[in-house]
Amino acid sequence: PTPVTVTYQAESPDEGALVGFAKAMGWFFCGRTSAHTTVRVMGGAEERFEVLNVNKFNSARKRMSVVCRTPEGRLVLYCKGADNVMLERLRRGQPGEAEMVAQLAAYATEGLRTLVLGSRVLTEEEWARWDQVHRAATTALQDREGALERAAEEVEV
């Protein structure tokens, strides 16, 4: 497949817009299995990300996230969501924070919907401990959805 011949299908218009924009910026999603996503960045070599955990979107959380092992072996939580819930999770004092908050406010004033993307590097120990919590939630016999929401909240800080 090539970026010219591939048309993406997405679960929501927001996801369609995100992958379309990523493609326009040189990030070509060229393959996916249940365990991996393959991306070609800026026309270079294909890079394979191992998908370890997925925290699905729901209207109460207003976000979704995924934990991946990058081609370099790092564990990274990638999260996307509504600006208001993502700003609550922002680590304060980061470079560009004031500019981002101001730009989001300007978009909101114009009535535009915005999504915010974030990431956090996890240590092997952090991920292993949280993965146990997440696995227990996925197999819970009672209140599985609640257990999954609590597990997601724990890692998406």
C-alpha positions as YAML, in Angstrom:
chain: A
units: angstrom
residues:
- id: 1
  name: PRO
  ca: [0.00, 0.00, 0.00]
- id: 2
  name: THR
  ca: [1.04, 3.58, -0.65]
- id: 3
  name: PRO
  ca: [-0.16, 6.84, 0.90]
- id: 4
  name: VAL
  ca: [-1.82, 7.74, -2.41]
- id: 5
  name: THR
  ca: [-3.83, 4.52, -2.73]
- id: 6
  name: VAL
  ca: [-4.94, 4.05, 0.89]
- id: 7
  name: THR
  ca: [-8.21, 5.44, 2.20]
- id: 8
  name: TYR
  ca: [-8.62, 5.10, 5.96]
- id: 9
  name: GLN
  ca: [-11.78, 3.99, 7.74]
- id: 10
  name: ALA
  ca: [-12.22, 5.28, 11.27]
- id: 11
  name: GLU
  ca: [-14.57, 4.69, 14.18]
- id: 12
  name: SER
  ca: [-15.37, 8.41, 14.39]
- id: 13
  name: PRO
  ca: [-14.98, 11.56, 12.31]
- id: 14
  name: ASP
  ca: [-12.39, 12.78, 14.83]
- id: 15
  name: GLU
  ca: [-10.25, 9.68, 14.31]
- id: 16
  name: GLY
  ca: [-10.62, 10.01, 10.55]
- id: 17
  name: ALA
  ca: [-9.43, 13.61, 10.75]
- id: 18
  name: LEU
  ca: [-6.46, 12.63, 12.92]
- id: 19
  name: VAL
  ca: [-5.18, 9.86, 10.67]
- id: 20
  name: GLY
  ca: [-5.82, 11.97, 7.57]
- id: 21
  name: PHE
  ca: [-3.80, 14.83, 9.05]
- id: 22
  name: ALA
  ca: [-1.04, 12.45, 10.17]
- id: 23
  name: LYS
  ca: [-0.88, 11.07, 6.62]
- id: 24
  name: ALA
  ca: [-0.63, 14.61, 5.21]
- id: 25
  name: MET
  ca: [2.24, 15.31, 7.64]
- id: 26
  name: GLY
  ca: [4.17, 12.22, 6.52]
- id: 27
  name: TRP
  ca: [3.01, 9.61, 9.03]
- id: 28
  name: PHE
  ca: [1.61, 6.77, 6.91]
- id: 29
  name: PHE
  ca: [-0.22, 4.03, 8.82]
- id: 30
  name: CYS
  ca: [0.54, 1.10, 6.56]
- id: 31
  name: GLY
  ca: [-0.48, -1.93, 8.60]
- id: 32
  name: ARG
  ca: [-2.15, -3.15, 11.75]
- id: 33
  name: THR
  ca: [-2.63, -6.45, 13.50]
- id: 34
  name: SER
  ca: [-4.14, -7.10, 16.92]
- id: 35
  name: ALA
  ca: [-0.68, -6.66, 18.45]
- id: 36
  name: HIS
  ca: [1.19, -4.21, 16.20]
- id: 37
  name: THR
  ca: [0.80, -1.02, 14.18]
- id: 38
  name: THR
  ca: [3.23, -0.31, 11.37]
- id: 39
  name: VAL
  ca: [3.98, 3.28, 10.39]
- id: 40
  name: ARG
  ca: [6.18, 4.80, 7.70]
- id: 41
  name: VAL
  ca: [7.48, 8.17, 8.86]
- id: 42
  name: MET
  ca: [8.35, 10.86, 6.30]
- id: 43
  name: GLY
  ca: [8.76, 8.29, 3.53]
- id: 44
  name: GLY
  ca: [11.47, 6.43, 5.43]
- id: 45
  name: ALA
  ca: [11.62, 2.89, 6.70]
- id: 46
  name: GLU
  ca: [8.61, 1.22, 8.26]
- id: 47
  name: GLU
  ca: [8.52, 1.30, 12.06]
- id: 48
  name: ARG
  ca: [6.56, -1.24, 14.09]
- id: 49
  name: PHE
  ca: [4.89, -0.29, 17.37]
- id: 50
  name: GLU
  ca: [3.76, -3.10, 19.67]
- id: 51
  name: VAL
  ca: [0.29, -2.33, 21.03]
- id: 52
  name: LEU
  ca: [0.24, -3.52, 24.64]
- id: 53
  name: ASN
  ca: [-2.95, -2.00, 26.08]
- id: 54
  name: VAL
  ca: [-5.90, 0.00, 24.80]
- id: 55
  name: ASN
  ca: [-8.16, 2.15, 26.97]
- id: 56
  name: LYS
  ca: [-11.21, 2.69, 24.80]
- id: 57
  name: PHE
  ca: [-12.99, 6.00, 24.37]
- id: 58
  name: ASN
  ca: [-16.29, 6.56, 26.09]
- id: 59
  name: SER
  ca: [-18.40, 9.68, 26.46]
- id: 60
  name: ALA
  ca: [-17.85, 9.89, 30.23]
- id: 61
  name: ARG
  ca: [-14.03, 9.83, 30.00]
- id: 62
  name: LYS
  ca: [-13.89, 11.89, 26.76]
- id: 63
  name: ARG
  ca: [-10.55, 10.35, 25.88]
- id: 64
  name: MET
  ca: [-8.82, 7.15, 24.82]
- id: 65
  name: SER
  ca: [-5.29, 5.91, 25.19]
- id: 66
  name: VAL
  ca: [-2.91, 3.19, 24.17]
- id: 67
  name: VAL
  ca: [0.31, 1.86, 25.65]
- id: 68
  name: CYS
  ca: [2.88, 0.93, 23.01]
- id: 69
  name: ARG
  ca: [6.40, -0.38, 22.91]
- id: 70
  name: THR
  ca: [8.18, 1.83, 20.40]
- id: 71
  name: PRO
  ca: [10.69, 0.54, 17.85]
- id: 72
  name: GLU
  ca: [13.41, 1.79, 20.25]
- id: 73
  name: GLY
  ca: [11.96, -0.33, 23.07]
- id: 74
  name: ARG
  ca: [10.47, 2.51, 25.14]
- id: 75
  name: LEU
  ca: [7.06, 2.12, 26.76]
- id: 76
  name: VAL
  ca: [4.86, 5.10, 25.89]
- id: 77
  name: LEU
  ca: [1.29, 5.96, 26.80]
- id: 78
  name: TYR
  ca: [-0.33, 7.94, 23.97]
- id: 79
  name: CYS
  ca: [-3.60, 9.66, 24.85]
- id: 80
  name: LYS
  ca: [-6.07, 11.79, 22.88]
- id: 81
  name: GLY
  ca: [-9.15, 13.50, 24.16]
- id: 82
  name: ALA
  ca: [-11.27, 16.57, 24.63]
- id: 83
  name: ASP
  ca: [-9.24, 19.62, 25.54]
- id: 84
  name: ASN
  ca: [-10.85, 20.10, 28.96]
- id: 85
  name: VAL
  ca: [-10.12, 16.57, 30.20]
- id: 86
  name: MET
  ca: [-6.65, 16.51, 28.71]
- id: 87
  name: LEU
  ca: [-5.70, 19.86, 30.26]
- id: 88
  name: GLU
  ca: [-6.59, 18.40, 33.67]
- id: 89
  name: ARG
  ca: [-3.89, 15.78, 33.07]
- id: 90
  name: LEU
  ca: [-1.23, 18.19, 31.81]
- id: 91
  name: ARG
  ca: [2.01, 18.21, 33.77]
- id: 92
  name: ARG
  ca: [2.39, 21.87, 34.72]
- id: 93
  name: GLY
  ca: [5.37, 23.96, 33.76]
- id: 94
  name: GLN
  ca: [6.12, 22.35, 30.40]
- id: 95
  name: PRO
  ca: [7.57, 24.48, 27.59]
- id: 96
  name: GLY
  ca: [4.80, 25.93, 25.45]
- id: 97
  name: GLU
  ca: [2.06, 25.29, 28.02]
- id: 98
  name: ALA
  ca: [0.83, 28.91, 28.16]
- id: 99
  name: GLU
  ca: [0.74, 29.19, 24.37]
- id: 100
  name: MET
  ca: [-1.21, 25.94, 24.06]
- id: 101
  name: VAL
  ca: [-3.78, 26.99, 26.67]
- id: 102
  name: ALA
  ca: [-4.19, 30.37, 24.97]
- id: 103
  name: GLN
  ca: [-4.63, 28.78, 21.54]
- id: 104
  name: LEU
  ca: [-7.20, 26.30, 22.85]
- id: 105
  name: ALA
  ca: [-9.12, 29.20, 24.43]
- id: 106
  name: ALA
  ca: [-9.04, 31.05, 21.10]
- id: 107
  name: TYR
  ca: [-10.40, 27.97, 19.28]
- id: 108
  name: ALA
  ca: [-13.14, 27.60, 21.89]
- id: 109
  name: THR
  ca: [-14.11, 31.27, 21.47]
- id: 110
  name: GLU
  ca: [-14.61, 30.55, 17.77]
- id: 111
  name: GLY
  ca: [-16.79, 27.55, 18.63]
- id: 112
  name: LEU
  ca: [-14.28, 25.01, 17.31]
- id: 113
  name: ARG
  ca: [-13.95, 21.54, 18.80]
- id: 114
  name: THR
  ca: [-10.41, 20.60, 19.70]
- id: 115
  name: LEU
  ca: [-8.63, 17.39, 20.53]
- id: 116
  name: VAL
  ca: [-5.44, 17.33, 22.54]
- id: 117
  name: LEU
  ca: [-2.78, 14.66, 22.14]
- id: 118
  name: GLY
  ca: [-0.41, 13.73, 24.93]
- id: 119
  name: SER
  ca: [2.19, 11.14, 25.77]
- id: 120
  name: ARG
  ca: [4.01, 9.85, 28.79]
- id: 121
  name: VAL
  ca: [6.99, 7.51, 28.98]
- id: 122
  name: LEU
  ca: [6.48, 4.64, 31.42]
- id: 123
  name: THR
  ca: [9.16, 2.60, 33.14]
- id: 124
  name: GLU
  ca: [9.04, -1.17, 32.79]
- id: 125
  name: GLU
  ca: [8.09, -1.38, 36.47]
- id: 126
  name: GLU
  ca: [5.26, 1.18, 36.14]
- id: 127
  name: TRP
  ca: [3.86, -0.60, 33.13]
- id: 128
  name: ALA
  ca: [4.15, -4.11, 34.62]
- id: 129
  name: ARG
  ca: [2.30, -3.03, 37.78]
- id: 130
  name: TRP
  ca: [-0.40, -1.20, 35.83]
- id: 131
  name: ASP
  ca: [-0.72, -4.00, 33.26]
- id: 132
  name: GLN
  ca: [-1.76, -6.34, 36.09]
- id: 133
  name: VAL
  ca: [-4.48, -3.87, 37.10]
- id: 134
  name: HIS
  ca: [-5.62, -3.53, 33.48]
- id: 135
  name: ARG
  ca: [-5.67, -7.31, 32.90]
- id: 136
  name: ALA
  ca: [-7.72, -7.83, 36.06]
- id: 137
  name: ALA
  ca: [-10.17, -5.20, 34.84]
- id: 138
  name: THR
  ca: [-10.54, -6.83, 31.41]
- id: 139
  name: THR
  ca: [-11.52, -10.12, 33.03]
- id: 140
  name: ALA
  ca: [-13.68, -8.73, 35.86]
- id: 141
  name: LEU
  ca: [-16.95, -10.59, 36.16]
- id: 142
  name: GLN
  ca: [-18.71, -7.68, 37.87]
- id: 143
  name: ASP
  ca: [-18.56, -4.01, 36.90]
- id: 144
  name: ARG
  ca: [-16.04, -4.62, 34.12]
- id: 145
  name: GLU
  ca: [-16.66, -1.21, 32.55]
- id: 146
  name: GLY
  ca: [-16.12, 0.53, 35.88]
- id: 147
  name: ALA
  ca: [-12.95, -1.46, 36.52]
- id: 148
  name: LEU
  ca: [-11.63, -0.56, 33.05]
- id: 149
  name: GLU
  ca: [-12.38, 3.14, 33.63]
- id: 150
  name: ARG
  ca: [-10.56, 3.07, 36.98]
- id: 151
  name: ALA
  ca: [-7.58, 1.28, 35.42]
- id: 152
  name: ALA
  ca: [-7.41, 3.85, 32.61]
- id: 153
  name: GLU
  ca: [-7.64, 6.72, 35.09]
- id: 154
  name: GLU
  ca: [-4.70, 5.28, 37.01]
- id: 155
  name: VAL
  ca: [-2.31, 5.38, 34.05]
- id: 156
  name: GLU
  ca: [-3.63, 8.51, 32.35]
- id: 157
  name: VAL
  ca: [-2.34, 10.90, 35.02]
...
